Amino acid sequence: MRKSVGLLLCLTVILFGACKKKTTAPAVITTRVGTVYDDASHLSTLYYYSPAQLIRGDYDDSGRYNYSYHYLDGQSIADVQMNGLPAYSVFYIWNSHSVVDSSAVLSNTGSIGIRKKYTYDNNNYLTGVTWFSGTNSLILTETYTISNGNITQHTYNVIDTTNASLPRGSYTYQYYSGQTNTLSNTYYGQDYLGASSSNPVKSVTYTNGSTTTVTDYSYNYSNGLISSQLVFADSSGVPTTRVDSIAYSYYIQ
């Protein structure tokens, strides 16, 4: 637990014989997601953090995926292992607001993969992402719509139509008002990825050409934190079949 600034100042003055009254500022409590258990995959993912409460890594208990994060001045690096072997790294360069300005994927053989350029609004909500290939060709753009502190739409606009691996379509989000999203980037120690929606998602509608799917969500809370998320398939506007249940625990320091 960090010592309060007020107490430190007072102790400093005591050393010089001039402090007559102790004052203590309120303690700062930091909360981060600790573990996530996915009932559909039967996998737990564990997260751990630096003393500055930035994410340092996460891994699932299958041993298939292991992410580690490193921080330099104005940048971060995510190293990814798959099945115990190095797979690729993602280099993030931050802007003057300490959010990601650009990123690049580097394979374990040293080749450069997809590069991205990010734009934000004045509140650090992501508004757009531009994708480039390793040969610097424009291949895709993303756009985000923000309303009342929530991301309401996210659309992929494919430029390179010959690349079948690129994401496509558009997502439209609805939210639960009056509830707090405790699964945001902040709670994962990744504020540098930009601001997250303030409220938890109620439903997501995905549209890609003639295909439309709807997924609905509900939440349970414990001590003001999301403790579980239930995921439902939607049929004709009605949540019908539960397809997943995800449980969350937290570090509180």
WOMOMO-V106839 format. One record per backbone hydrogen bond with DSSP energy under -0.5 kcal/mol. NH is the residue of the N-H (numbers start at 1). CO is the residue of the C=O. E is the energy in kcal/mol with one decimal. If there is no record, write none. Layout:
NH,CO,E / NH,CO,E
//
This chain:
8,4,-2.0 / 9,5,-2.3 / 10,6,-2.0 / 11,7,-2.7 / 12,8,-2.1 / 13,9,-1.9 / 14,10,-2.3 / 15,11,-1.8 / 16,12,-0.6 / 16,13,-0.9 / 17,14,-2.4 / 18,13,-2.0 / 20,18,-0.6 / 29,27,-0.6 / 30,28,-0.5 / 32,251,-2.4 / 33,187,-3.2 / 34,249,-3.1 / 35,249,-1.0 / 36,45,-2.2 / 37,247,-2.5 / 38,36,-0.5 / 38,43,-2.8 / 39,37,-0.6 / 39,245,-2.7 / 42,38,-1.6 / 43,38,-1.2 / 45,36,-2.7 / 46,59,-2.7 / 47,34,-2.8 / 48,57,-2.3 / 50,54,-3.1 / 53,50,-2.4 / 55,189,-1.9 / 56,48,-2.8 / 57,48,-1.6 / 58,67,-2.2 / 59,46,-1.7 / 60,65,-1.5 / 61,44,-2.0 / 63,60,-1.6 / 66,81,-1.8 / 67,58,-3.2 / 68,79,-2.4 / 69,56,-2.7 / 70,77,-2.5 / 72,75,-2.3 / 74,72,-0.7 / 75,72,-1.5 / 76,92,-2.1 / 77,70,-2.6 / 78,90,-2.7 / 79,68,-3.2 / 79,77,-0.6 / 80,88,-2.8 / 81,66,-2.4 / 82,85,-2.7 / 83,64,-2.5 / 85,82,-1.6 / 87,80,-3.0 / 88,80,-1.2 / 89,106,-2.7 / 90,78,-2.5 / 91,104,-2.8 / 92,76,-3.3 / 92,90,-0.5 / 93,102,-2.8 / 94,74,-2.8 / 95,99,-3.0 / 98,95,-1.9 / 100,192,-2.9 / 101,93,-3.7 / 102,93,-1.5 / 103,116,-2.1 / 104,91,-1.7 / 105,114,-1.6 / 106,89,-3.0 / 107,111,-2.8 / 108,87,-1.4 / 110,107,-1.6 / 113,105,-3.5 / 115,132,-2.4 / 116,103,-2.5 / 117,130,-2.0 / 118,101,-2.4 / 119,128,-2.4 / 121,125,-2.1 / 124,121,-1.7 / 126,195,-0.5 / 127,119,-2.7 / 128,119,-1.4 / 129,142,-1.7 / 130,117,-2.6 / 131,140,-3.3 / 132,115,-3.0 / 133,137,-2.6 / 136,133,-2.1 / 139,131,-2.1 / 140,131,-1.1 / 141,157,-2.0 / 142,129,-3.0 / 143,155,-2.0 / 144,127,-2.1 / 145,153,-2.4 / 147,150,-2.9 / 150,147,-1.4 / 152,145,-2.6 / 152,150,-0.7 / 153,145,-1.2 / 154,171,-2.4 / 155,143,-2.4 / 156,169,-2.8 / 157,141,-3.3 / 157,155,-0.5 / 158,156,-0.6 / 159,139,-2.5 / 160,139,-2.1 / 161,159,-1.4 / 163,160,-1.6 / 164,162,-1.0 / 166,163,-1.2 / 169,156,-0.6 / 170,207,-2.5 / 171,154,-3.1 / 172,205,-2.4 / 173,152,-2.3 / 174,203,-2.3 / 176,200,-2.3 / 177,175,-0.7 / 179,176,-0.9 / 181,198,-2.4 / 182,180,-1.0 / 184,181,-0.5 / 188,184,-0.7 / 188,185,-0.8 / 189,186,-1.7 / 190,185,-3.0 / 193,190,-2.1 / 194,191,-2.1 / 195,124,-3.0 / 198,149,-2.4 / 202,174,-3.6 / 203,174,-1.4 / 204,215,-2.6 / 205,172,-2.8 / 206,204,-0.6 / 206,213,-3.1 / 207,170,-2.7 / 207,205,-0.5 / 208,211,-2.7 / 211,208,-1.9 / 213,206,-2.2 / 215,204,-2.4 / 216,232,-2.4 / 217,202,-2.7 / 218,230,-1.9 / 220,228,-2.2 / 222,225,-2.9 / 225,222,-1.6 / 227,220,-2.9 / 228,220,-1.4 / 229,246,-2.6 / 230,218,-2.9 / 231,244,-2.6 / 232,216,-2.9 / 233,241,-3.0 / 234,214,-1.8 / 235,238,-2.8 / 238,235,-1.3 / 240,233,-2.8 / 241,233,-0.9 / 243,231,-2.6 / 243,241,-0.5 / 244,231,-1.4 / 246,229,-2.7 / 247,37,-2.5 / 248,227,-2.7 / 249,35,-2.1 / 251,32,-3.5 / 253,30,-3.0
//
